[in-house]
Amino acid sequence: MENKKEMRQWLVDFGLNHPLVIGGPCSAETEEQVLKIAHELKESDVTVYRAGIWKPRTKPGMFEGVGAIGLKWLKKVKDETGLLTATEVANKNHVDLAIENDVDILWIGARSTVSPFIMQEIADALEGTDKIILVKNPVNPDLALWLGGIERLYKANINKLGLIHRGFSTYEKTKFRNNPEWQIPIEVKNRFPDLPMICDPSHISGRRDLIFDISQAALDLNYDGLMIESHWDPDNAWSDAKQQVTPSRLIEIMKDLKVRKKTTDEESYKQQLNNLRAQIDVADQTLLDTLGKRMRVANEIGVLKKSNNVAVLQNKRWNEILGKMILEGEERDLSEEFILKVFKAIHQESINKQEKILNK
């Protein structure tokens, strides 16, 4: 991408002394609801008011948004509060209506990003627009799809671009609605440091009690902003009730979050950081050595199993190991989720090696 720095300029132009905050309900439900929430947020750190007008839902018959009438409500939000407005678009018709109603920021959702055909249709509809366009990561953890969507928009001469990290779907049950998979947005930030990155802790968590911790983690990773869903009566929201917070709680979250310094010239800090990083380098090397030793033992077990015509997978033994590691991991302040991921990966590598031996 050429002229990458232009993509960050829209964020610089806001002149904020804090990360960008996009707040508002998951869905626009009624004019009263939309305006009530907006007025409660207008004196806060929220700069952009979000509300879903069209809602892509998993099953038919679910609430799929109020449609174009909601765009009129967003216009009233801007007129009455001065907040900028944002909504999701998923096709050319959405784009045309949102622009016609002067919505400031259009975001492309995870279900759209996953389809190159939809992304191209939206890119064509947005050709040359000066609106700010944000692209959520695709549903599945596919870095190429995410970056491909941005490339399509950039080729359509759209320079006010940004990304939204909303987590990734997984078959494995975790405490998150969508796993953060922090390494993927970190990789994007490394490749395109001038591309603003917004975190959506509402969709990552799926639970309002996790929103603060995810928001803080994002700020610690130097994200440029947050998109947090807020409803005046979250428990009775028409969509995603469990992950929305009240406007007062959102304001409280903004006050309690800590924004870390991105750079510092303090010599003592640099010395301490270098020392700690050196310790991590040593620990990483030890970890690799230990894993190498473990796999060599796994190979020996594979040879033994082959000579005795024994199956590779022994479920009872595996479950005993996993249970033991979870308990010992807790004693070392390691989460069950982390232990499961690490030891499942180690176990799979052991199986792969033993199967190669048995199939020779």
C-alpha positions as CSV (number, residue, x, y, z in Angstrom):
1,M,0.0,0.0,0.0
2,E,1.3,3.4,-0.9
3,N,0.6,6.5,1.2
4,K,-0.1,4.4,4.3
5,K,0.2,7.4,6.6
6,E,-2.9,9.0,5.0
7,M,-4.9,6.2,6.5
8,R,-4.1,7.4,10.1
9,Q,-4.6,11.1,9.3
10,W,-8.4,10.9,9.9
11,L,-7.6,9.8,13.5
12,V,-5.1,12.5,14.0
13,D,-7.6,15.1,12.7
14,F,-9.9,14.3,15.7
15,G,-7.2,15.9,17.9
16,L,-8.1,13.6,20.9
17,N,-6.0,13.4,24.0
18,H,-7.2,9.9,24.6
19,P,-7.9,6.8,22.5
20,L,-10.9,7.0,20.2
21,V,-14.1,5.7,21.8
22,I,-17.0,4.5,19.8
23,G,-20.1,3.7,21.9
24,G,-23.8,3.0,21.6
25,P,-26.3,0.2,21.3
26,C,-25.8,-3.0,19.4
27,S,-29.0,-2.2,17.6
28,A,-31.1,0.8,17.0
29,E,-34.5,-0.3,18.4
30,T,-36.6,2.9,18.7
31,E,-36.0,6.6,18.2
32,E,-36.4,7.2,22.0
33,Q,-33.8,4.5,22.8
34,V,-31.3,5.8,20.3
35,L,-31.6,9.4,21.5
36,K,-31.7,8.6,25.2
37,I,-28.4,6.7,25.1
38,A,-26.8,9.4,22.9
39,H,-27.6,12.1,25.3
40,E,-26.2,10.1,28.2
41,L,-22.9,9.7,26.4
42,K,-22.5,13.1,24.8
43,E,-20.4,14.6,27.7
44,S,-18.2,11.5,28.0
45,D,-15.0,10.4,26.1
46,V,-17.3,8.9,23.4
47,T,-16.6,10.7,20.1
48,V,-18.5,8.4,17.8
49,Y,-22.0,7.0,18.4
50,R,-22.6,3.6,16.9
51,A,-25.9,1.7,16.3
52,G,-26.7,-1.2,14.1
53,I,-29.3,-0.4,11.6
54,W,-29.1,-3.7,9.6
55,K,-28.2,-6.8,11.7
56,P,-26.9,-9.9,10.0
57,R,-28.2,-12.7,12.2
58,T,-27.4,-16.4,12.3
59,K,-31.0,-17.7,12.1
60,P,-34.0,-16.4,10.2
61,G,-36.8,-14.9,12.3
62,M,-34.5,-13.1,14.7
63,F,-34.5,-9.3,14.9
64,E,-32.6,-8.1,11.9
65,G,-32.6,-4.3,12.5
66,V,-35.1,-1.5,12.0
67,G,-33.7,-0.7,8.6
68,A,-33.4,2.7,6.9
69,I,-35.7,4.5,9.4
70,G,-32.9,4.2,11.9
71,L,-30.6,6.4,9.8
72,K,-33.0,9.3,10.5
73,W,-32.5,8.7,14.2
74,L,-28.7,8.8,13.8
75,K,-29.1,12.1,12.0
76,K,-31.0,13.4,15.1
77,V,-28.2,12.1,17.3
78,K,-25.7,14.2,15.4
79,D,-27.9,17.3,15.4
80,E,-28.8,17.1,19.1
81,T,-25.5,16.0,20.6
82,G,-22.7,16.8,18.1
83,L,-21.5,13.2,18.2
84,L,-20.3,11.6,15.0
85,T,-22.3,8.6,13.9
86,A,-21.4,5.1,12.7
87,T,-23.2,2.0,11.4
88,E,-22.5,-1.3,9.7
89,V,-23.0,-1.8,6.0
90,A,-23.1,-5.2,4.2
91,N,-24.1,-4.4,0.6
92,K,-24.3,-1.6,-1.9
93,N,-27.8,-0.5,-0.8
94,H,-26.6,-0.1,2.7
95,V,-23.7,2.0,1.6
96,D,-25.9,4.3,-0.6
97,L,-28.4,4.9,2.2
98,A,-25.8,5.5,4.9
99,I,-24.0,8.0,2.7
100,E,-27.2,9.7,1.7
101,N,-28.1,10.1,5.4
102,D,-24.6,11.5,6.2
103,V,-23.4,8.7,8.5
104,D,-19.7,9.6,9.3
105,I,-18.2,6.2,9.8
106,L,-19.2,3.0,8.0
107,W,-17.9,-0.3,9.3
108,I,-17.9,-3.7,7.5
109,G,-18.8,-6.6,9.8
110,A,-17.1,-9.9,10.3
111,R,-19.6,-11.9,8.2
112,S,-19.0,-9.6,5.3
113,T,-15.2,-9.5,5.6
114,V,-15.1,-13.2,5.2
115,S,-16.5,-13.0,1.6
116,P,-14.3,-11.4,-1.1
117,F,-17.4,-11.0,-3.3
118,I,-19.2,-8.9,-0.6
119,M,-16.0,-6.9,0.0
120,Q,-15.6,-6.1,-3.6
121,E,-19.3,-5.0,-3.9
122,I,-18.9,-2.7,-1.0
123,A,-15.5,-1.4,-2.2
124,D,-17.1,-0.6,-5.6
125,A,-20.0,1.2,-3.9
126,L,-17.6,3.3,-1.8
127,E,-15.3,4.2,-4.7
128,G,-13.5,7.5,-3.9
129,T,-15.6,8.3,-0.7
130,D,-14.2,10.5,1.9
131,K,-16.1,8.7,4.7
132,I,-14.1,6.8,7.3
133,I,-14.3,3.0,6.7
134,L,-13.5,0.5,9.4
135,V,-13.1,-3.2,8.6
136,K,-13.8,-5.9,11.3
137,N,-11.7,-9.0,11.2
138,P,-13.3,-12.0,9.5
139,V,-15.2,-14.5,11.6
140,N,-12.5,-17.1,11.2
141,P,-8.8,-16.5,12.1
142,D,-7.6,-15.7,8.5
143,L,-5.1,-12.9,8.3
144,A,-5.1,-12.9,4.5
145,L,-8.9,-12.4,4.2
146,W,-8.7,-9.4,6.6
147,L,-5.8,-7.8,4.7
148,G,-7.4,-8.7,1.4
149,G,-10.5,-6.7,2.3
150,I,-8.4,-3.7,3.2
151,E,-6.5,-4.0,-0.1
152,R,-9.8,-4.0,-2.0
153,L,-10.9,-0.8,-0.3
154,Y,-7.6,0.9,-0.8
155,K,-7.7,0.1,-4.5
156,A,-11.1,1.8,-4.6
157,N,-9.3,5.1,-3.6
158,I,-10.5,5.1,0.0
159,N,-7.8,6.5,2.2
160,K,-9.6,6.9,5.5
161,L,-9.3,3.3,6.6
162,G,-9.0,1.5,9.9
163,L,-9.5,-2.0,11.4
164,I,-11.7,-3.4,14.2
165,H,-10.5,-6.4,16.1
166,R,-13.6,-8.3,17.4
167,G,-12.2,-11.7,18.0
168,F,-12.5,-15.0,16.1
169,S,-14.9,-17.9,16.2
170,T,-13.8,-21.3,17.5
171,Y,-15.3,-24.7,18.0
172,E,-13.7,-24.9,21.4
173,K,-15.6,-23.5,24.3
174,T,-13.8,-20.7,26.1
175,K,-14.8,-17.9,28.4
176,F,-14.9,-15.6,25.4
177,R,-17.6,-15.3,22.8
178,N,-14.9,-14.9,20.2
179,N,-11.3,-15.7,21.0
180,P,-9.1,-12.6,21.0
181,E,-6.2,-14.4,19.2
182,W,-4.1,-11.3,20.0
183,Q,-1.2,-12.5,17.8
184,I,-3.3,-11.9,14.6
185,P,-4.0,-8.1,15.2
186,I,-0.5,-7.7,16.5
187,E,0.8,-9.1,13.2
188,V,-1.4,-6.7,11.3
189,K,-0.1,-3.8,13.4
190,N,3.5,-4.9,12.7
191,R,2.9,-5.0,9.0
192,F,0.9,-1.7,8.8
193,P,1.8,0.4,11.8
194,D,0.0,3.4,10.3
195,L,-3.3,1.6,10.1
196,P,-5.5,2.5,13.1
197,M,-6.6,-0.5,15.2
198,I,-9.8,-0.4,17.2
199,C,-10.7,-3.1,19.7
200,D,-14.3,-4.4,20.1
201,P,-14.3,-5.9,23.6
202,S,-18.1,-6.4,23.5
203,H,-17.9,-9.0,20.7
204,I,-14.7,-10.6,22.0
205,S,-16.2,-11.1,25.5
206,G,-19.8,-11.7,24.9
207,R,-20.1,-10.8,28.6
208,R,-20.2,-7.3,30.1
209,D,-18.1,-8.4,33.1
210,L,-15.1,-9.0,30.8
211,I,-15.2,-5.8,28.9
212,F,-12.9,-3.8,31.2
213,D,-10.1,-6.3,31.2
214,I,-10.2,-6.8,27.4
215,S,-10.2,-3.0,26.9
216,Q,-7.2,-2.6,29.2
217,A,-5.3,-5.4,27.4
218,A,-6.0,-3.6,24.1
219,L,-4.7,-0.3,25.4
220,D,-1.6,-2.1,26.8
221,L,-1.0,-3.2,23.2
222,N,-1.2,0.4,22.0
223,Y,-4.6,0.0,20.2
224,D,-5.9,3.3,18.9
225,G,-9.4,3.0,20.3
226,L,-12.3,1.0,21.6
227,M,-15.8,0.2,20.3
228,I,-18.1,-0.7,23.2
229,E,-21.8,-1.5,23.0
230,S,-24.0,0.5,25.4
231,H,-27.7,0.3,26.1
232,W,-29.8,2.1,28.7
233,D,-31.5,-1.2,29.6
234,P,-29.0,-4.0,28.6
235,D,-30.9,-7.0,29.9
236,N,-33.8,-6.1,27.7
237,A,-31.9,-5.2,24.6
238,W,-33.2,-6.7,21.3
239,S,-29.8,-8.1,20.4
240,D,-26.6,-9.1,22.2
241,A,-28.0,-8.3,25.6
242,K,-25.3,-10.0,27.7
243,Q,-22.4,-7.9,26.2
244,Q,-23.8,-4.4,26.5
245,V,-23.2,-2.0,29.4
246,T,-25.2,1.0,30.6
247,P,-23.9,4.4,29.6
248,S,-23.0,5.1,33.2
249,R,-20.9,1.9,33.3
250,L,-19.2,2.8,30.0
251,I,-18.3,6.2,31.4
252,E,-16.9,4.5,34.5
253,I,-14.8,2.1,32.4
254,M,-13.3,5.1,30.5
255,K,-12.3,6.7,33.7
256,D,-10.7,3.6,35.2
257,L,-8.7,2.5,32.1
258,K,-5.0,3.3,32.1
259,V,-3.4,4.5,28.9
260,R,0.3,3.4,28.7
261,K,3.0,5.6,27.3
262,K,4.1,4.4,23.9
263,T,7.6,5.6,24.2
264,T,9.9,6.9,27.0
265,D,13.5,8.2,27.2
266,E,14.0,7.2,30.8
267,E,17.3,5.3,31.0
268,S,16.3,3.2,34.0
269,Y,13.2,2.0,32.2
270,K,15.2,0.9,29.2
271,Q,17.7,-0.9,31.4
272,Q,15.0,-2.7,33.3
273,L,13.2,-3.6,30.1
274,N,16.3,-5.0,28.4
275,N,17.0,-7.0,31.5
276,L,13.6,-8.5,31.6
277,R,13.6,-9.2,27.8
278,A,16.9,-11.0,28.3
279,Q,15.3,-13.2,31.0
280,I,12.5,-14.0,28.5
281,D,15.1,-15.0,25.9
282,V,16.7,-17.4,28.3
283,A,13.4,-18.8,29.4
284,D,12.3,-19.3,25.7
285,Q,15.5,-21.1,24.9
286,T,15.0,-23.4,27.9
287,L,11.4,-24.0,26.8
288,L,12.6,-25.1,23.3
289,D,15.2,-27.4,24.8
290,T,12.6,-29.0,27.1
291,L,10.2,-29.5,24.2
292,G,12.9,-31.1,22.1
293,K,13.7,-33.5,24.9
294,R,10.0,-34.4,25.3
295,M,9.6,-35.1,21.6
296,R,12.6,-37.4,21.6
297,V,11.0,-39.4,24.4
298,A,7.8,-39.4,22.4
299,N,9.7,-40.9,19.5
300,E,11.0,-43.7,21.7
301,I,7.5,-44.4,22.9
302,G,6.4,-44.6,19.2
303,V,9.1,-47.2,18.5
304,L,8.0,-49.2,21.6
305,K,4.3,-49.1,20.5
306,K,5.2,-50.2,17.0
307,S,7.2,-53.2,18.2
308,N,4.2,-54.2,20.5
309,N,1.5,-53.4,17.9
310,V,-0.1,-50.8,20.3
311,A,-2.3,-47.9,19.1
312,V,-0.8,-44.4,19.3
313,L,-3.7,-42.7,21.2
314,Q,-4.3,-43.9,24.7
315,N,-7.2,-41.8,26.0
316,K,-7.0,-42.8,29.6
317,R,-3.3,-41.8,29.9
318,W,-4.0,-38.5,28.0
319,N,-6.9,-37.5,30.2
320,E,-4.8,-38.2,33.3
321,I,-2.0,-36.0,32.0
322,L,-4.3,-33.2,31.1
323,G,-6.1,-33.2,34.4
324,K,-2.7,-33.1,36.3
325,M,-1.4,-30.3,34.1
326,I,-4.5,-28.1,34.7
327,L,-4.1,-28.5,38.5
328,E,-0.4,-27.8,38.5
329,G,-0.9,-24.9,36.1
330,E,-3.3,-23.3,38.5
331,E,-0.5,-23.4,41.2
332,R,1.7,-21.5,38.8
333,D,-1.0,-18.9,38.0
334,L,-1.6,-20.3,34.5
335,S,-5.2,-20.4,33.3
336,E,-7.0,-23.6,32.3
337,E,-7.5,-22.2,28.8
338,F,-3.8,-21.6,28.4
339,I,-2.9,-25.1,29.7
340,L,-5.4,-26.8,27.4
341,K,-4.1,-24.9,24.3
342,V,-0.4,-25.6,25.1
343,F,-0.7,-29.3,26.0
344,K,-3.2,-30.1,23.2
345,A,-0.6,-28.7,20.8
346,I,2.2,-30.7,22.4
347,H,0.1,-33.8,22.5
348,Q,-0.8,-33.4,18.8
349,E,2.9,-33.0,17.9
350,S,3.7,-36.2,19.9
351,I,0.9,-38.1,18.0
352,N,2.2,-36.9,14.6
353,K,5.7,-38.1,15.4
354,Q,4.5,-41.5,16.7
355,E,2.2,-42.0,13.7
356,K,5.1,-41.4,11.3
357,I,7.1,-44.1,13.2
358,L,4.1,-46.6,13.1
359,N,3.5,-45.9,9.4
360,K,7.1,-46.3,8.2
